[in-house]
Amino acid sequence: MSTIMPDRHSQAADFLSTHPDYRVQGRLVPVTHFHVADPLSSSRIGVAIDVETTGLDRETDQIIELAVQRFRFDDRGRIIQVGMPRVWREDPGIPIDPKITKLTGLAAEDLAGHSINHAMAVDILSSADIIVAHNAAFDRPFVDRRLPAIAGKPWACSMAELDWLELGFEGRGLAHLVSQCGWFYEGHRAENDILALLYLLSHGLPDGETLLAKLIVLISTEK
């Protein structure tokens, strides 16, 4: 039986990671699951979501990029299946502030003629037992206004509802939290942010539970 040998970059990373003066991070890559499904365990559907907008005003600003990714998780809060990411850009019909372009990388020409696939977005979000965003207080008002058909679905906020300090983390920013888990990614694009969110939710804690499991317990307690 042949053995796949690690490449020299992996070997170098493994070598550096054993030294206390170095911390090695890996780039986030798409996955189909984080844990193997237990055939005896029940499961539910979640949707990770992120938006990029023309600004911060939930009443007047508009979504310019919407990303959703469906996932299935078991009763232990382990992500056992990850669907394809769906990303839509939308032309707001107004000039894009240069600061927004600098932040998101999206200029008016990138958005011209594009629109959210309303039917597909509603279908995906309607199937969710829970919708998870890393800043739901920001994302949810924009989504509810753009897709009123899914208003009333249960949401969870991984940023605000978890006690990150108690869990052994510093700060609450998605990129910073992911970095503390040992990964890095290119932020401020909706598709990258939902992938980072899934990695974060799947992260195992010293007590054996995932961050998603902790979040689910908190949401259940609040009901």
C-alpha positions in Angstrom: 0.0 0.0 0.0 1.5 3.4 -1.0 1.9 6.1 1.5 1.4 9.8 0.7 4.4 11.7 1.8 3.9 15.2 3.2 5.3 18.0 1.0 8.1 20.2 2.1 5.8 23.0 3.1 3.8 20.8 5.4 7.0 19.4 6.8 8.3 23.0 7.4 4.9 23.9 9.1 5.0 20.9 11.3 8.6 21.7 12.3 7.9 25.3 13.1 4.7 24.5 15.1 6.8 22.5 17.6 8.7 25.6 18.6 7.2 27.9 21.2 8.3 31.1 19.4 6.3 30.3 16.3 2.6 29.9 15.5 1.6 28.3 12.2 -1.7 29.1 10.5 -3.4 27.3 7.7 -5.5 28.8 4.9 -9.2 28.0 5.0 -10.3 25.7 2.2 -13.8 24.5 1.2 -15.0 21.3 2.9 -17.9 19.0 2.6 -18.1 18.2 6.4 -16.2 18.7 9.6 -17.3 15.5 11.4 -18.5 12.1 10.2 -22.2 11.6 10.7 -23.5 9.2 13.3 -26.3 7.2 11.8 -28.0 7.0 15.2 -28.0 10.7 15.7 -30.7 13.1 14.6 -29.7 16.2 12.6 -30.9 19.7 11.8 -30.2 22.3 9.1 -28.4 25.6 9.6 -27.5 28.3 7.2 -24.5 30.5 7.6 -25.1 34.0 6.2 -23.2 37.2 5.5 -24.0 40.4 3.7 -22.0 43.3 2.2 -23.9 46.6 2.0 -23.7 50.1 0.7 -23.4 51.4 4.3 -24.4 50.9 7.9 -27.9 52.4 7.8 -30.4 49.5 7.9 -33.2 51.7 6.7 -31.7 53.3 3.7 -28.6 51.3 2.7 -28.8 48.2 0.5 -27.3 44.8 0.2 -24.7 44.5 -2.6 -23.6 41.0 -1.9 -25.4 38.1 -0.1 -23.8 34.8 0.7 -25.5 31.8 2.2 -24.3 28.3 2.9 -26.4 25.5 4.1 -25.0 22.9 6.6 -26.3 20.0 8.6 -25.4 19.5 12.2 -26.1 16.7 14.7 -27.5 16.8 18.2 -24.0 17.3 19.6 -23.5 20.5 17.5 -21.1 18.8 15.1 -21.3 19.9 11.4 -21.7 16.7 9.4 -22.5 18.1 6.0 -21.6 21.4 4.3 -23.5 22.5 1.1 -22.3 24.6 -1.8 -22.0 28.3 -1.0 -24.4 30.6 -2.9 -23.3 34.1 -3.5 -25.2 36.9 -5.3 -24.3 40.4 -6.1 -26.9 43.1 -6.4 -26.8 46.4 -8.2 -28.2 49.0 -5.7 -28.8 51.6 -8.5 -26.7 54.2 -6.6 -23.1 55.2 -6.6 -20.8 53.1 -4.3 -18.9 55.0 -1.7 -15.2 54.5 -2.3 -14.8 53.4 1.3 -17.2 50.6 0.7 -15.2 49.6 -2.5 -12.0 49.6 -0.5 -13.5 47.5 2.3 -15.3 44.9 0.1 -13.5 45.1 -3.2 -16.8 45.7 -5.0 -17.2 48.7 -7.3 -20.2 49.9 -9.3 -19.0 48.0 -12.4 -18.8 44.7 -10.4 -22.5 45.1 -9.5 -24.0 46.5 -12.7 -26.9 44.4 -13.9 -26.7 41.8 -11.0 -29.5 40.9 -8.7 -30.1 38.4 -5.9 -31.8 35.2 -7.0 -34.8 35.8 -4.8 -36.5 32.4 -5.2 -33.3 30.4 -4.5 -32.3 32.6 -1.5 -35.7 32.2 0.1 -35.7 28.5 -0.6 -32.4 28.0 1.2 -33.1 30.2 4.1 -36.6 28.8 4.6 -35.2 25.3 5.0 -33.1 26.4 8.0 -33.8 25.4 11.5 -31.4 28.2 12.5 -29.7 31.0 10.6 -26.3 32.0 11.9 -24.4 35.2 11.3 -21.4 36.6 13.0 -23.1 40.0 13.5 -26.8 39.2 13.3 -27.8 42.7 14.6 -26.3 44.1 11.4 -27.1 41.4 8.9 -30.7 40.5 9.9 -32.4 43.8 9.3 -30.9 44.0 5.8 -32.0 40.4 5.0 -35.5 40.8 6.5 -36.0 43.9 4.4 -34.7 42.4 1.2 -36.3 38.9 1.7 -39.4 39.5 3.8 -40.6 36.0 3.1 -38.1 34.6 5.6 -38.8 37.1 8.4 -39.4 35.4 11.6 -36.9 32.5 11.1 -34.8 31.9 14.2 -31.3 33.5 14.0 -28.2 33.1 16.2 -25.3 35.6 16.5 -22.0 33.9 17.0 -20.4 37.3 17.8 -22.7 38.6 20.5 -24.2 35.5 22.1 -21.1 33.6 23.0 -18.9 34.7 25.9 -15.6 34.6 24.0 -13.5 35.6 26.9 -14.9 32.8 29.1 -14.3 30.4 26.2 -10.6 31.4 26.1 -10.6 33.8 23.2 -9.6 37.4 22.9 -11.8 39.9 21.0 -15.0 39.1 19.0 -14.0 39.9 15.3 -14.4 36.9 13.0 -11.0 37.1 11.5 -9.3 37.5 14.9 -11.2 34.5 16.3 -10.5 32.3 13.4 -6.8 33.3 13.7 -6.8 32.1 17.3 -8.1 28.8 16.0 -5.1 28.5 13.7 -6.5 29.6 10.4 -6.4 32.6 8.1 -8.5 33.8 5.1 -9.2 36.9 3.0 -11.9 38.8 4.8 -14.6 41.3 3.9 -16.0 39.2 1.1 -19.3 37.5 1.9 -18.3 34.0 0.6 -15.1 34.0 2.6 -16.8 35.2 5.7 -19.4 32.3 5.7 -16.6 29.8 5.2 -14.7 31.3 8.1 -17.9 31.2 10.2 -18.4 27.5 9.5 -14.8 26.7 10.5 -15.3 28.7 13.7 -18.6 27.0 14.6 -16.9 23.6 14.1 -14.0 24.4 16.3 -13.6 22.0 19.2 -13.1 23.3 22.7 -11.1 21.6 25.5 -14.3 20.2 27.0 -15.0 18.3 23.8 -17.8 20.5 22.6 -17.9 22.6 19.5 -18.6 26.3 19.5 -21.8 25.5 17.6 -22.9 23.3 20.5 -22.3 26.1 22.9 -24.3 28.5 20.7 -27.2 26.1 20.4 -27.5 25.7 24.1 -27.6 29.5 24.6 -30.3 29.9 22.0 -32.4 27.1 23.5 -32.0 28.7 26.9 -33.2 32.1 25.7 -36.4 30.7 24.2 
